[in-house]
């Protein structure tokens, strides 16, 4: 709670300082330039997003290995080989809420229509971790080098559920589009956005601080929201975003997935 109160105080101070800087800038700017840029998306673009996020990540691992086997000749002369394998599967998952999640964007706005920007952000998350392990015995019967049958037998299951915490970070490039440019329209300030880049998340259990469910790769993010002008160049707004891992940096025997849903407030210049 103390950290949250400090965050709110710093944010309020930042907004007041930015508003004062904007007044000074407008007072010294030439009149023609001011009229050209009043409440329009042109020139340099800066946006700070912060809010509440929900992260869900999953890492599946499997290890398949040969254990033993034997071969003999059937009475009909065919060669039969029996092979025994061990299969170990594990599912690590992390579901958590994070506040505040913060995202910084900087770039350029063009034609009072679209902003192209780099972005980087992240957050700390607190939630629940699940670790599920399953062991199997696999028996294969091969006759004359042709697989005749395969039997999979479950040997045991172990489930663990525990409190955990994690971190998430992303770096990317995207576009924010403002389709309604008429200042008299109630839809002025409505925006849609798309971005892509790289992301990574990692979780640790709360008891032993052991790392698990490390997920990363290429993401795609979609968002929409609404801004309201509070000065000639600054606006505040709200939005909703959805980020999904679309290409995972997997090792052999691994499968990764993750998504982040965010409800955010934003302060934007340009």
N, C-alpha and C positions, 0 to 999 in steps of 0.2 A: 504493500500500500504506500509506503514512503517513496519507493521508486516511482510509482505511478503519479503521486503528487508532484514530485520533482519534474517528471516528464511534462505534466500539464503546465507547470509554471514556466519551464523553458520554452514550451510551444507558444504560450501566450506572449512571452517576451519577444520571441522571434517574429510573431505576427505584427506586434506593435512596431518593432524596429523596421520591418519591411514596409509597412504602411507609411511610416515617416520618411523612409528613403524614397518611396514612390512620389510623395508630395513634393519633396525637394527636387527630384528629377523632373517632374512636370513643370515646376516653377521656372526652371532654368532652360527647359527645352524650347527650341523655336516653335512658334505657333503652327506653322505648316506641317512640321514633323509630328507634332502632337495630334493634330486632327487626322493625320494619316494612320496613326497607330492606336487611336482610342478604341479600346475594347475589341481589338482584333488580334487574331493569331498570326503574327508576323515576327520575323527576326528571331532572336535567341529565345530558347524554350527551357524552362526549369520547372520541375514538378517534384514535390515530396509527398509520398503516400504513406500513411500509417493507419493501422487498424487491427482487426481481429482476424486470425487465420486458423483454418483447420487443415492439418496435414495427415495424410494416410499413406504409408509406405509399406512395401512388402518385398522380401527377399526369399526366394525358394532355392534350395541347394539340393543336389543329389550326387551320390557317390556310388558307382556300380563297379564291383570288382570280382575277379575270378578267385575261387577258393580251392576247389579240388575237382577231380573228375576221373572217369575210368572208361575203358573201351573194351569191347569183346566182339566176337563173331557169332552171329546167330546160326541156328541149325540150317537156315536156308542160304547161308553164305553171305548175308548182308552184314555190313559193319555198323554196329550201334555204339554211340558214345554218349555218356551221361555227364553233364557239366553242372557244377554247383556254384552259384554266385551269391554275393551279398549285396543288398541294395539298402542304402541309408538315405532317407529323405528328411529334410528339415524345412520348416516354414517359420520365418521370422517376420513379425509385423509390428508396426508402431503407429498408433493413432493418438493424436494429441492436438491441443489448442495452444495457440501462441498469441501473446499480446505484450507489447506492441510489435507487430511485424512492420518493417520499414522498407520502402523502396524509393531510391533516388533516380531521377531521370534528367538528362540534359541533352540538348540538341538544337534544332532549328525548326521554326514554323514557316510554312509557305502558303501564300495565297489566301490567308484567312480560312484555310480548309484543313490542312494536315500538318502534323508535327512529326518529324523523324528524330528519334532519340536513342541514345544508349541508356541502359538501365543496370543498376546493381542494387541488391537488397538482401534481406535475410531476417531471421528472427530466432528466438529461443522458444522451445515448445515443451509442454509438460503434459503427460498423459499415461497411456497404458501400453505395455509391451507384452507380446505373446510369443513364446518359443515352443514349437511343436515338432517332436522328433518321432520318426517311424522307421522301424527296422523290418526288412523283408528277407526271406530266403527264396531264391529263384532257381528252379531246376529246369534244365533244358535237355531234351532227348533229340539226338541228331543221328539220322540213319543215312548212310552213304553220302555224308556231307550236306544233307538236306534237313532243315529243322522240322521235326515231326510234331513236337509238343513243347509247351512251356508252362510251368506251374509257378505261381507266385503266392507265397504264404506269409501272412503277417506274423511277426514274432513279438512285437511289442510297440506300445505308444507311450510317449511321455509328454505331458503338457505342463507348461509353466506360464503363469500370468503374474505380472509384477508392475509396480509403478516405475516409470522411466522418464527421462528428459532427453531432449535432442536439440540439434541445431540444423538450420536450413539456410542455404545461400544460393544466389543465382546471379548470372551475368549475361546480358543479352542486348539485342537491338530490336526496336519495334516502331510502330506507327500509331498515332492517335488521330482519329478523323472527327472533325466537327462539321457535320453535314448541314446544319441549320445556322446560317450566318446573319439572318435578319434579327437585329437587336430587339425588335418589337414582338418577335415570335416567342410564345411560351416554351418552345423547344430549343431556343437559343441556349447553347452551352451543353446540349446533349452530345455525348461522344461515344465512339466505339473504338476499341483498340485491339491490335494483334502484335505479338512479339515472339521471338524465339531466341534460344541461346543455350547455355549450359547451366546445370544445376547439380547440387549434391546435398544429401541429408545424412545425418548420422545420429544414432541413439545410444544411450547407455542406461543400464539398469540402475535403480536408485540405491540398491544395497551394496553391490560389489563394484559398481562403476565399470562393468565390463561392456566393451563396445559390441554392438550387434546391429543388424539391419542397416548397413551402410549402402546407400543407393545413389546413383548418379548417372548423368547422361545429358541428352539433348531434350529440351522442353519446348512446348508451344503454349502460349498464354492468350486467352481471349478475355475481353472485359467490356463493360459498358457502364455509363454513369451520367451524371449531370453536374455541371459547374455553374456557379453564379458569380458574376462580376462584383467585386467589392471596391474596385478602383479602376482607373483607366487601363492598367496593365496586370493587375493581380485578381485572381479568382479563387474561391473555395468551392469544394465539391465533395460528392460521395460517389462510390462506385462498387461494383461487384466483379470479381475476377475468378477465372478458372484456369489453373495451370496443370498440364499433364505431361508426364514423361513419355516421349514418343520414340526415343532410341536410347537404350540402356547400355552402359559401359560394363557389359557382363563378361565374366570369365566362363570357361567351360564348365558345364553342369550348373549354371546359375540362371535364374530368371528374376528380373526386377520389374517393379511397377510402383508408381506414386502419383498422387495428385494433391493439389492445394487449392482450397476454396477460400477466398478472402473478401471481407467486407471492409472497405477502407474509406478514410477521409483524405482529402488532398488539398494542398496549397500550390497554386500554379502561377507562374509568370510567363506570359507570352502565349 
